[in-house]
Amino acid sequence: MKKLILHVGMGKCGSSALQEYLSFNNSLIDTQGNKYLYACMNTDGTVYSGNLLEEKASNSPFNYASSPNLKQINDKGLFINNFQTSMKKINSNVIFSSEGWSSELELFNDLIFKSVTDYQIEVVFFVRPPVAWINSAWWQWGAWADVSFDKWIDKNIPATLWSGHIREWFASEHIDKTHVKLLNKNVIESFSEIFNLKLNKKLLKKSNVSLPGTVLRFFQNNRDLRPGPHDSSIDFILSKYINIDSKPDWVIPEVMVKDIVQKTLDSNTKLLEYLTENDRLAMKDDPKWWQVDAFQDLYSGVPKNFSQFATHGEYTQNDMEVLTKQLINSIITLDKKLKNIPVIKNQNHNQLQQFLDENYPDKADMYRDLAIYFGNDIDIGKLLIDKAYSLRPKGPVINKIREKLNASR
C-alpha cells in the first residue's frame, strides 16, 4: 500500500528548512528503492509536483513551496473532487507539508482522509521546548502584531501545549502512524531517518534562520518595512545577503520563563509518551523542557522594563555600521554579477568556469537560470546546466533542460 505522509508542524520547528529541501529534491527514494513524491495542494484541490513545484519555489521569496492551510478552502466540494482526481494519477508514496495543519484535524476528516482510503497515512510532528519557541515566535509574529508583549505571551502559551495537539492525531481512526520528533538536530536528517530516505547532502542547509537582532530592531523602528506578522518575505530575502553573527535578542524575563515552564509542565510530561525511546531520553535529559535556570544566561540580560525592551529595543551605532557595510557589499556584489551576465558569452571556457566558481558557489538555481538565458548557445548552455546538475542532480527542471540541450548537440 502506498504511503501518504503529512508533515503538519509545529510552526517554528524547522518547517521552512524541510520544505525548501523537499521543493528542490521532490523526487525521493528510500533505502529499499521505494519512490516518494513531494507535492503541494492548491485551494481548489488540484495537486502539483515536479517541474511546476520547483518553478514555484524558485520564484517565491521564501524559496520553497508548501500546501495552504485547509481553512483557506472555500468550495469543499470542488476541493474533494479535484483532490481525488489528482491523487489517483500519482503512482508513488506522497509527501505533503504545511506547518499550519497541526490544528486542522477536523478539516482533514472532512476534506482529505475519505479521498485517500487506498493510502497508509502517516503524520509527522516536530517539537521544541516551549520557552525557546515563544522567544523565537515573538520575533516571527509577536513583534509585529500590535499587541502588548504581556498579552501576546499569555495568548501564545497555550499554542505550546504540544501534547494536546498531538493526542488528537494519535486518536484518529484514519491515521496509521504518528511520528513525533524533537527538533534537536537537523530537521531534514530527522525527517529522512523516519522513512529511510536517501539524503541529498548537497541540499542540506539551514532555512528561515532568524535575522540578526540589529535588523529586527531596525524593523521595529521602521514598521513600514515589516508591517504585520505575516509580512515575512523580507526576512527571507535579506537572509540571503546578511551574514552577521548576531542572534535576535532574548526578550523573555525570568518571571515569564517561570510562568511558561509551570504552565507547560503537564503537557511536556504527557508529550513523553508519544516519543521514541531515544527522543524520550533526550527530552528528559534536556533542562530546557523542565527548568527555569536552564535559561538563566539568557534572561539575566533582560532589563526590568522588559515590555519596553521587547517592543522598542535599541541598537548601537557600531551595530548599524556593521549592518550597513554588509548591505553595501551585497549591493556591490549583486551589481557586479548583473553587469557580468551580458559579457559571459565573450569569455572562453576557462574564463567562464572561473567566473562561475567565484561568483555563484552552490547556486544550482543560478546556473539553471543562466542556462535558460544562454540556451541558444548550446556549448555555453551545456556548461551551465552541467554545473547546475552537479549541485542538484534530481532537479526536474534541470534534468529537462539538460536533456533538451544534449539532444540539440
Buried (B, 14 or more C-beta within 10 A) or exposed (E): EBBBBBBBBBBBBBBBBBBBBBBBBBBBBBEEEBEBBBBBBBBEBBBBBBBBBBBBBBEBEBBBBBBBBBEEBEEEEBBBBBBEEBBEEBEBBBBBBBBBBBBBBEBBEBBBBEBBEEBBBBBBBBBBBBBBBBBBBBBBBBBBBEBEBEEBBBEBBEBBBBBBBBBBBBEBEBBBEBBBBBBBEBBBEBBBEBBEBBBBEBBBEEBBBBBBBBBBBBBBEEEEEBEEBEEBEBBBEBBEEBEBEBBBBBBBBBEBBBBBBEBBEEBBBBBBEBBEEEBBEBBBEBEBBBEBEBBEEBBEEBEEEBBEBBBEBEBEEEBEEBBEEBBEEBEEEEEEEEEEEEEBEEBEEEEBEEBBEEEBEEBBBBBBBBBEBBBEBBEBBBBBBBBBBEBBBBBBBBBBBBEBBEEEE
